[in-house]
Amino acid sequence: MARRYFGTDGIRGQANAWPMTAEVALRVGVATGMHFRSARARTRVVIGKDTRLSGYMIEPALTAGFVSAGCDVFLVGPIPTPAIAMLTRSMRCDLGVMISASHNPFSDNGIKLFGPDGYKLSDEVQAEIEALMDGPQDGGLAAPEKLGRARRLDTARDRYIEAIKGTLPRGLRLDGLKVAVDCANGAAYAVAPTILWELGAEVTAIGVEPDGFNINRGCGSTAPEALARTVVEKGCDIGIALDGDADRVIVVDEAGHQVDGDQIMALIASSWAKRGRLTGGGIVATVMSNMGLERYLEARGLTLVRTQVGDRYVGERMRADGYNVGGEQSGHMIFSDYATTGDGLVAALQVLAVMVDEGISASAATRRFDPWPQLLRNVRYAGQAPTGDDAVVRVIAEETARLDGHGRILIRPSGTEPLIRVMAEADDPVLVERVVGRIVEVMERVATRPE
């Protein structure tokens, strides 16, 4: 369905430009407050944020909107996105809100919404909120005596820290492990090192000095090179790279090699299946996950169910069909035994648990299969997306025929930027290069063609 504000992961854009303005944030607060308002009790909303400068603009605007709709607001400050999902449930709130643009640069920001069950809102609910945002809101404003209140909640971080520590299997400790963690100068800068240290690890922390501008800048899961250097220089057993709101993770092994979400899912799926913990007979991933993961699972009698890109869709499929492990190649990992949304720290602890329990290194734990050669390139466009052009349709059909069952092509629009993502994978890396190169060449020609 066409949506004006919401993308694949909430509302996102450049700060102080539509739709990420104070005015839109105010309307989000009013509209969402109207949608979730109950006649039986005061509506409760918990709002968190990451460390971006623009959070100081978006947070009060959202708060004003909710309060004007008669909602009581709890402000928890910088905290990971999964903490908001957890707090929404544990505090019996009607709504959770996270102000973050995840792995994007500081100049962007976003608004993610969670329902009372701690899950991200469905497309249908988002569409209803959009209708309330664009319609007249005067009728939804509370009477003076029914305005909401807002207050700071100082215990939120402590609640989250204890909850995450509880996801490490009972009886296991991290004593003796040297762990480097990169918090991306983001939402987990205070909680991640604390969790790892309290569980017994010797911790080296980087990306823990946010200044409003340096979130994800040369650090975190989208730029793990600094973490890799730290792991090698400090002789660490493993490195953990989080993104700006800590809902995704990339692991670095003891040699400084990066490990993506597909390898983490393979590790946890096989480990949990061996222990009888895996439900659903497999895992849920997206169309981006490597065919090597699918073949690895098939060899162990496990299935890989694919969804469209977005951890929200992974979570919805897990919930519908009874899976307890799912995620994305990019590092969003959902373990529904512990969380309702992606949580980088929960995922990291599951990897550490296998290392400790089996007495193996990070490289031995996380190198589960040989990935098929895979190449992803982006095509930026202005105006209409080029995917419907006859020349583009024709070249995609020709290159699909060239693969002839030995690989696959995936063309999809970005949910947050005017980009078309062109991905191909096959058992022949030269073939992959040729296929992606030809599609991108035609698509770029169409995208830059004068109207």
N, C-alpha and C positions, 0 to 999 in steps of 0.2 A: 504494500500500500504506500502511496505517496505521502511523505511527511515533510513538513516545513521546517521544523526545528530539530527533531530527534534523528540521530544517525544510528550506527550499529552499537554505539556505546554512550547513550545519552546525548546531550547537547554539547557541541564543542566548536570552538572557533578562536580567532584572534581576540585577545582581551581588548575591551572597549571598542569593538567593532561588531556590527550585527552578525550573529545573534548573541554574542557574548558581551552584552552591555548590562549596565545596572537596571535599565528599564525592562529588558527582557527577563532578567533574574527576578525582578519584582513581580512581573506577571506570572512567572513560573510558580513563585511562592503562593500567590493568590489562587491561581487555577488549581494547583495540586492540593492546597489546603481545602478548597471547595470540594474537590473530588473525594478526598478522604475524610472529610468532616463527618462526625457522628452526632446524632441527636442525643445519644445515651451518655456520652462522657466527653471530657475535654480531649481534643486531638493532640497527640504528642509527636513531636518531630525532633530527631537528633541530626545535627549538621556538623560534618567534619570537613577538613580541607588539607591540601598539601602545602608546600612552602612558597608558592608563587606570589609575587607582589600583588597581582590582581585579585588574590583571595580577599584582600582587605576591602575591595570594592564589591565583589559578588556576595560575600557572606552577609553584610548588613542589608543588602538589597533583598536577598532571599528571606532573611529574618523578618524584615518589615512586611513582606508579602504574606508570610505565614501568620504573623501576629495580627495583621489586619483582617485575615480570614478567621480569626478566633482560635488559632493553634498555639499551644505552648511549645517553646523551642529550647532545646538543650544544645549549647555550643561547646564542642570538645577540642577545637583547635587542630593543629597538624597531627594526623593519625592515618594509618593505612586505610584504603578503601574497604578491605574485608573486615576491618574493625567496625566500620559503620554498619555493615550487614549484620555482624554479631550483636552489636549494641542495640540495633533496632529490635531484634528478637528478645534479648535478655532484659531490656528495660520496658518491654511491652509497649513500644512506640508504634504509632500507626504508619510512620514513614521515616526512612533514612535518606539523607542527602549527602553526597560527597562532591566537593568542589575540587576538581582536578582534571587535567588534560593528560593524565597518565604519563606516557613516554615522550610526549611532545615537548618542545622548548618552552621556556618560561613565558614567552610572549603569547602563548595560547592558554586557554583555560576551558573548563567544561563543568557540566552538572550531571551527575549520575543519581538516579532515584531507585530506592529499594522499598518494597512493600513491607507490611507488618510481619511477613514470614521470612524476611531477610533476603528474598530473591529479587533480582532486577525486574522492573515492570515489563509486562508483555507489550507487544506492538499495539494490541487493542486498547490497553489502558493509556499508553502514550498518545494514541490518536484522540482519545477522549480528553486528555489534558490539553493537547494542542487546540482542540475546538474551544475549550474554556479560555485558553490564552488569547485567542483571536476574537472572541466574542465580548460583549459588554460585561464587565466584572463588578459593576456597582451593586448588583443584586446579591453578590456573594460576600460583600463586606460585612463584618460583624458589627453589631450595635456597640456603642461606647462601653457599656458595662460588660460586654462579652469579648472584648479584645483579649488576645493572648498575652503571655509573658515570655521573656527570654532570660536565660541565666547560663552561666558557665558551669560545666561539669568537670571538676578537677580529677576525678577518679577514673576517667575513661581509659587512659593509657595503662594503668595498673590492671584494670579488668582484662584488657586485651592481652597483656603480657602473661597473665596467669592462664588464660584460656589457651594460648598458643603453646606454652610449656606443657600443658596437659595433652597435647597431641603426640608427643614423643611416647612410644610404647612404655608401659609401666615397667620399672626396673632398669631401664636403659639410661645411661648418662653419657655426656660427651667428654668426660675427663680424659686428658691426654691428647685430645685432638687440637691441632692448631688450625683455626678457621679465620679466613679473611672475608670480610663482608663489605660490599659497596652499596651504600644506601642512596646513591644518586642525588645527594643533597635534597632528598625529598621527604615524604611523609613518615618514613620508617627510621629517620636518622636517630631518634631517641630510643625507640623500642627494640629494634633488631639487635644491636650490640648487647643490650641488657638481657634479652632472652637467651642468646647464645652463651653469654658469660654465666648467667645463673644456672644454666644446664651443665656447666663444668668446663666449657671450652676455653682455650686460650685465644683471645679475640684480637685481631687487627682490623680496625674499622677505618674505611675511607669514605668520602662522600657524605660526611656528617657535619658539614659546616654551611648550612643553607643561608643565603643572604637575600633571597627573593628573586635573584636573577640566574643562579647557577644550577638550578634543578636540571638534571639530565645532560648538563654541559660537559662533554668529554668523560662521562662516568655513567654508572648504572648498567642495566641490562642491554641497552642499545649501543653502548660503547664500553665493552668489558676489557679493553686492552690494558687500562690502568690496573684493574684488578688482577689480570693475568701476570703483569710484571710484579705486583705486590706478592702474589702467591709464590712465585719463583724466588724473589729476593729474600723473603722472610722464611722460606722453607715451610710453607703452610701445607696442610693435608688436603685442603679444598678451599675454593673461593665461591662466594655466593653474591651474585649481582642482582639487585632489585631494581625496579623502575621507579618513576616518580611517586606513584601511589602504592607501590609494593604489592600489586596484585599479580605480578609476573616475576619469574626468576630465570636466570641463566646461570648454570654452574660452570666453574673452571676447575679442572682436575689439578693434581699436584704438579704436573708438568706445564701448566699454563694453557692447556687446550680447552676450548669452549665446548660446552655440551648444551644442546638445545632441548626444547620441551619434548620432542619425539623420543629421544633417548631416555629422558626421565620417566615418561609414561611407560616405555617398554620395561624399564627397571621395576617400577612399582607394580605394574600389571603382573609380571611374572612372579615377583616376590609375594604379592598378596594372593595370587592364585595358588601358589605352592602351600600357603598357610590357610587356605580355605576362607580367606577374607574378601576375595573379589566377588562382587555380585554382578549379575547380568550376563555372565559368560564372556566378558570382554570389556572394552572401553569405548568411550565416545571421543572423537576428535573431529577436526574440520577437514574440508576439502584440501587444505594446504599441507596436511601431514604427509610425510614421505612414504612412498610405496614400500620402502625397506621396513618400515614399522609394521605395515599391514602383513607383509610376508613373515616377519618375525613372530607376530601373534598367531597367524594361521598355523605355523609349525608347532605351536604349543596348544592348539585346539581352542584358541581364543579368537573372538571376532573384533573387527574395528568398524564401528558405525560412524559415518561421516555426516556432519552438518555444514551449513553455510558458516562463513567466517564470523567470529564473535563469540566470546565465552558465554554470553547470555544464551545463545542458541545451544551451545554444548550443555549448559546447565539445565535448560528446559528439556532436552532429550534425555539426559540422565534421570531427571526427576520423573518423566513420563514412563520410562521403560525399566527403571530399577537398577541403573548402573551406579557404582560408587567411585569410579575413577574416570576422569575425562580431562581434556585440555587442548591447548593449541601448541603448534610448533614454536610459536613466539615466546612461550614460557608461561602462559596462563594455565594454571593447574587447579582443577577442582577435585577435592576429595570430600564427597558429601557426608562421610562419616563425621567430619569435623567442621565443614564450612559450607555455606550456600553459594559462594562465589569464589573466583580465583584468589588464592592467597600464596604469595611467594614464600613466606616464612614457613607455612605448613608444608609446602612442597619440599623446601630445603631440609626440613627436619625429617621427612620421610626418606630422603636420600641418605642423610647422616645415620638414620636408624639402621638401614641395610648395611652401611659400612661398619658400624659398631657391632651389630648382631652377627655378621658373617666374618668380621675381622679382615676386611678387604680394603684396598685403596679406592680412591675416588675414580681413577681411570678404570679399574677392574669392575667397579659397580656400574659405571655409566656408559661403557662401550658395549652395547647389547647387539647392535646390528650394523652392517655396512649400508649407509644411505645410498639410494639411487642418485645419480647425478641430477641435480635440480637447479634451475636458474630462474630467478625472478627479476623482471625489469619493470619500471614504471614509465608510463606515458602521460605527461601532463597536457591538459587541454583547457581551452577557454570556450565558453558557449556550450554547444551540444556535444555530448559524448560521441566519439568517432565509431563506437562499436556497431552502430546500425548501418554504416556505409557499405555499399555493395562490394567495394574493393576489399574492405576489411573482412566482411563475411566470407568472401571468396578465398582469401589467403588463409584464413583459419581452417576452412574446409580442406584446402590443399595440404596444409601442414599436418592436419589430423590424419589424413590418408597416408602421408609420408611415414608417420609413426607406426601405422599398421599393427596396432596391438602391442607394440613394444614400449609404450609409454603413454603419457596423457598430457593434454593442454588444459590450462585453466585460465580463463579471462574473467576478471571481476573488477567492478568499480570499488574504489576506496570508499569507506563509509564516513570519512572525516575530511577528505581533501579531493580537489578535482583531478584525480588520477585514475588511470586504468592500469591495473596490475596484470602483467602478462607472465604466466608461469608455465614451464614445461619440465617434465622429468622423463627419463628413459634410461635404459641400461647402457646407452652409448653417449658419453659426454659431448662428443663432436656433433652428434645429431641434435642434442639439446640446444647447443649454441646456434646451430643453423636455423632451427625451428623458431626459437625466440627472436633471433636477429631479424628474420624475414618478416615476422608478424609486427614487430616493433617498427621496422622501417616503413611498412605500409601505413601503420596506424599513425605514426608521427607525421607522415606526409599529408594524411587526411586532416589531422588535428591542426596543422599549420596552414592549410589551404585557405586562401581568401574566400570570404562568403560571396 
